[in-house]
């Protein structure tokens, strides 16, 4: 059995899908620059996914109606409509002008579903499918056939496969082009940890103001077991047009109905307004862009929705603008918030220091979790999770649970990860709510104020000092180990000579 086949058999179904998708890049290699792969492979993935899901829905409807084809074609039986001639099969059956067929099919699907996926295909406007000097019919035919080898129905892959696949491709494309991915993605286990902290219940509203491909919203819905009481209460906003369309499609394709995802710049123009005021939610969760520059400080200074609760950050760094937006979006009685931010928010001075002082005064901050560096793709910045609660338990009032999770991770060759076991351990540290040497310190707000309102975890969670060996002891152990190696090497050489494997 060849090495490639063994590797594929050891991969999960999702990993096999990712490998197959990335292999499509080899078909594009040559006429298409590595920087351009994203603009071709990604929309093709969505086109195939929509077509396969449409087929799956058709089969279900036929089974329900004893083979009634007219019933199976009803729009009500399909999440997305596919106009005549715009299905994947229609393109696959073409033998010439395949690029034009791809463009027509994608445009037709987008026009037929404007209320759900506006911009899903048209936002990849730098893809030139019809340029035969770049993409011959033969090359496109090979690409379509390659993509046809995998079926992308809802029943084929676990939840959020589209978001995961999209993120995988972005990461791979960034590796190829030696460029930053331009977007930071939240590892699924860290998303789970944040949702566990929020503990959303059936009937709770959930909001992500920087929702990306919708992973946090999907995890929240999954946590609530897709309870019908949550229908119509899940909201997201995303600045990037294609990403917001992907989030909508991702949620819809996984049966997450009555979910609202809108496109727009949250800090400059929040989309969820009620009666002239910012709409509030039970659970607010996000991993906003780290240390965003030119985010709109001048406008935020006189924000009509009062989001500058504790002051206005400079335009050089929007971290505290995101936090204040999220706090203002919390239900004033039952609202909770979990956000990933760079650890600089815990100790930076000047305006950030004054904003942090006001944050401490509110007693909203329930827990801070410091994460190890390298768990977020494309950045080595050490991040932290801030958990805020408008209804802190009585025993938590006037205190903050500081958790140093910088040593709780699983090292891998490419990057550090937090495994399921790792996040279980971190969540238990919060749930137990007691001091643990090297890991947890329950700190009073009075002590934080006395420490200049610094929230830097290492100011409070003290590491147990390790016994340091003397130079003489280190030298002795080194030479003992060296002798052991030399003895083992001599023994091995003798065995090889006795066995006739070495000649004089």
N, C-alpha and C positions, 0 to 999 in steps of 0.2 A: 504493500500500500504506500503510495507516495506521500511525501511530507505535507503537501498542500491539502490532500484529502483528509489526513489525520487531523490537521489543524482545524479544518472546517467541521469535522465531526465533534471536536471538543468545544466548538463555539456554540453559544446559545442561538436560538432562532433569530433574535434581534441582531446579534453580532454578525451572523451570516448575512443578514440583510444589509448591514452597514458595509461589510466587505464587498458585497456584490455591487452596491451603489458606487463605492469608490473605484471599483474596477472599471466602471463606465468612463472614468477619466482617461484610461489608457486608449480608449477608442477615439477620444477627442484630441489626444496628444499629437502635437505637430502643428496643425493649422490653427488651433485654439491655444492661446496663452494660458498658463496656469492661473493667472489672476482672473481669467474669465470663466473658469470651470463652474463657479457658483451660479452664474447667470444662465447656464444651459442645463446642468444636471438637476438643480433644485426645482425649477418649474416643471421639468419633465417628470420628476418624482410625484409632484402634486397632481399632474394630469393623469398619471397612471393610477394613483390612489383613488381619485374621484371616480374614474371609470370602473375600477374593480369594486368599489363600494356600491355603485349603481347596479352592477350585475348581481351583487349579493342581495340587495334589496328587492331586485326583480325576482330572484329565485324564492325569496321568502314570501312575496306577494302571490306568486304562482302557486305555491304550496297552500297558502291560506284560502285561495279561491278555486282550488281544484283545476288549475291550469288556465284560468281566465286571463288571456294576454291583455285584453283591454283594461281590466282592473289593475293588472300589474304595471301598466304604463301611467296610471294616475299620478299626478304630481305629489299628492298626499303620501304616497308610498316611498318617496325619495327625499333625502336631505338636500341633494343638489340636482338640478335639472341639467340634462345633456341634450342639446338640440340635435336634430337629425344631421348626420354627417360629422359630428364632433366627438364621437367616442374614440377611445384608444384603438379599437379594432379597425375603425375607418382609416386611421392613419397607417396602421400596420399593413393594411391591404394595398396601400399605394406603392407603386414601383418607380414613379418619377415625381418630381416637384414635391418631394416629401417635406422640405422645409416650409413651403407655402401651406401644406396641409396641416402641419403642426401649429403654425400661426393662426390659421382660420379656426381650428378646433379650440385652441386656448382662448381666443377672443370670443368665440361663440359661447363657451361655458361661462366666461366672466360676465358677459352681457346678460346671460340668462339668470345669473345669481348675484346681481349687483347689491342686493340688500344683505348678502352674507359674506361675500369674498371680493368686494371691490378692491382692485389693485393687486390681486394675488398673482396674476400673470403679467399685467401691463407694467408693474413696477420694475420688472427685469428687462427694462427697455434697451439695455446695452447688448442684449443677445441678438445676433443677426442670423436668423435661421435660414433666410432665403439667399444668402451669399454663397453661391456654389463654388467660388474660388476657395472659400474657407471650409465649407461643408458640402461635399459632394453627396449626391443621392445614395451612393454606395455606402459612404461612411454613416450617414443618417440611418440607412436601413439597418446597418450593423448595430447601431446604438439602440434603435427601437427593438430589435430582436433580443438584444442583451437585457433590456429592461423588461421585456415580455416574459422572461424566464422566472420572474418572481411574481407571486400573487399578493396583492396588498389590500386584502379585505379586513374589516374590523375583527373578524374571527381568527385571523392569521397571526396577529401580534398583540402584545400586551398594551395596556393603556399608555397614551402619550407617545406612541411610536413615531408619529409624524414630527413632534417637537424634538424627540431624541435624535431622529434621523437627520433632521435639519441641522441641529447643533453639531452632530458628528461631522457632517459634511463641511460646515463652516470651519470647524477646527482643523480638519484635514486640508482644506483649501488654504487656510492660514499657514499651516506647516509647509506646504508646497511653495507658496509665494514668499515665505520668510517674513510675512507681515503679521501684525497684530490682528486678531479676528475682529477688532472694532467693537465687540460686544462681549460682556462677561456673562457667563452662564452659571446658574446655580446648580451644583451637583444635586441629584435627586435625593440623596440621604439628608443633605442639609435642608432641603425643602421640607422633607418629612419632619425633621426636628422642629422647624419653625411652626408647622401646622400642629404638631403635638403640643407645643407651648400655647398656641391660640385655642386649641380644643373647641373648634366650631361645632355647634349642635344643630339638629334639624330646625329649620326656620330662621337660623342666623343668616345675616347678609355678610358677604365676603367681597373685598375690593382689593385689587392690585393696581396701583397707579403707574407701574412700569412693567406690564405683564409679559413682554416678550412673546414667546410662542405659547403661553398659557399654562406652563407647567405647574405653577403654584395654585392656580385656580382648579386645575384638574386634580391635584393632590388634595385640596380642601374638599372638593365634591366627593372624592373617593373616601375620605375620612368620615364624611357624613353618610356614606353608603348611598349616595345619589338619592337621598330622601326627597320625596315630592314637595315637602314643605320648603325646600330650598329653591325650587324652580322660580325663576324670575328675580332671584336675590344674589346672583353672582355677577360681578362687574369687573371690567378691566379697561385700562387705557394704555395705548402704546404709540410712541411717536413715529416709529418707522412704518410706512404704509404697507409694505409687503409682509412685515412681521406681524402686524395687527391682523391682516387677512389670514395669515397662517394660523394665528391663535384662534380666530373664529372657526376656521375649518377644522382645526384640531379638536376643539371642544365639541363641535357638531358631529363630527364623524365618530366620536366615542359616546354618542347618545346623551351628551350633556345639553339638554334642551333649555330654552328660556335663559340663555346666558348672553349678557350684553358686553361686547368688546368694541370699543371705539378707537379711532385714530386721532392723535393730536398730541401737542406738547403740554404735558400735565402741569408743569411749573408756570408756563405762560398763560395757558388757557385750559383749566380743568373742565372736563365735559359733563360732570355730574353735579348739577345745580338744582336745588328745589326752593322755590319761593325767594329767589335772589340770594340764597345762602348755599354754602357748600353742603352737599348731601353727606350724611354720616352713616356709618356701617358698624356692625358688631365686631367684625374682624378685618383688620387692614394688614396686608402683608406685601413685601416687595424686596427685591434686590435691585435698587436703582443704580444708574451708572456711577461709578466711583469718582469722587472729586471732579465733578462736571464743571467745565469752564464755560463762560459766556452763556449762562443759563437763564439770564433775565433778571438780574438783581434790581435794576432801576425800576422795573414794573412791580417787583415783589415788595419794594420799599413802601409802596402805597397800595398794597393788595386790597381789592374791594371785598375779599372774602375773609380778611383778618387772619391770613395764614402766617403773617410775621408776628407770631405770638410773643416770641422772646427776643426779636431783633432780626435784622436782615444781614445775612452773610455777604461777603464780597463776591463779585462776579468771577473770582478765580477758583471758587470751590462751592459747589451747591449741596454738599452733604446735609447741612443743617436745614436747608430749604426743603429737601425731600422729607426729612424727619418732621418738620413743622407742618408740612402739608398733610402728612399721614396722621399726626396727632389731631389736627383740626378735622380730619375725616372720621375720627373715632366717635361712635355714639357716646354722648356725654355721660350716660349712666352705666352702660354695659360694654363699652368699646374696649377692644384690645388691639395691640399692634406689635408685629414682629418684623424687624427690618435688618438687612445685612448692610453694614457700612465699613469703610476702612477704619482701623483702630486709631487713626489720627483724631477722630472725633472725640476720643476719650481724654485727650490731653492738650490739643492745640490751643494756643493762646489768642490774644487780641479779641476780635469779634466773636470767634467761636467760643472762647473762654467765657465771655459774658452770657452767651446763649446757653452754654452748659450750666452756668450758675442758676439761671432761671429754670432750666429743666430739673435740676436737683430740688429746687424749692417746691415744684409741683407735686413731688412724691408719686409721680406716675411710673417711674422707672422701677421695675420689679426684679429684672435679672439682666446681667451682661455676660455673654459667653465669648471668650477670646479663642479664636480658631488658629490652627497652625498655618504658616505660610505655604503657598503652593497648592492649595486645594481648589483654587479657582483658575480655570484655564486662561492663559495669556496675561496673568499678573502674578507677581510674587508678593504683592502687598498682603500683609496679615489683616484679616478681616475679623469682625465681631458681629454677634447678633445682639441687638437691643430688644428686650421685651418690655412693653409698657402696658399698664392695666388701669383703667378708670375705676375698677372695683377690686383693688388689691385685697387679698385675705387679711383679716385682722392681724394675724401674727406676722405679716409681711410689711405692715405699715411703718413708715419711718426708716425702712431698711432697703438695701439692695443686695441681691445674691450675686456675688462676683465668682465666676467660674473660669479657671484657667484650663482650657482644653487644648492648649498648644502641644501637649505631649500625647493627646488621645487621637491617634490617626493610624492609618495603615500605609506604610511606605510602599510605593511601586516605582518601577523604573522610570516611567515618564513623568509622573507627578504623584504627590501624596493624595490619598483619598480618605474619606470617613466611611467606614463600613457600617452595616446595620448594627453590629455589635458595639461599634464606637458611639453611635448616636444613642443607643439604648443606655450606655454607661453615662453619657453626658446628661440625658434627660433624668435619669435616676438621681444624679447629683442635685439637680434643681428640685425634683419632687421631694427629696429627703429634707432639703432646706436646713442644712446644718454645716458647721465648719468641718472641713476635711483637709488635713495637712497636705500641702503641695497643690491642692486642687480647688478648694472652695473656702471663701470667707464671707460670712454674713456681716455686712458693713452698715453701720447706722448713718443716716444722712448727716448727723452732727459731726461724725468723724470725716465724712467727705468734705463738708464745709471747712473743717479745721485743716484739711489737706489741700486747701485752695481750690476746692470743687473739681479736683482731678478725679477722673474715673479710670485712670490707667490701672489695669488689673494687678500688675506686678508691684504696685504700691501697697497692696492689701494682702494678696496671696503670697506669703513668703515661702520660698523653697527651703526644704530641709538641707542644711549644709552637709556635704559629703566629706568623709574622712580622706585627706590628701596624703598619699604615700610620699615618703622622703625620696630624694634622688638616688640614695644608696639602695633603697628597696626596689625602685624601678629598674636600676641597672642590674641588680641581682636576678630579678625575674626575667629580664631580657636575655641574659646569657644562659639561664636555665632553659628557656624556650628554644634558644638557638641550638643548644646541645641536643635537645630532643629532636629537632628537625634534622640535624646532621646524622644522628644515630639512625633515624628512620630512613634517610636517604641511603646510607651505607647498607642497611638491611635489604632495601629494595634492589640495589645494584647486585648484591650477592645472589639474591633469588633469581634475577634475570640471567646472570652468568651461569648459575647452576642449571637453569632450564634451557640453556643453549640459545637464548634470545640475543645475547651480546657476544661479540667475538673480541678477542684481545686486540 
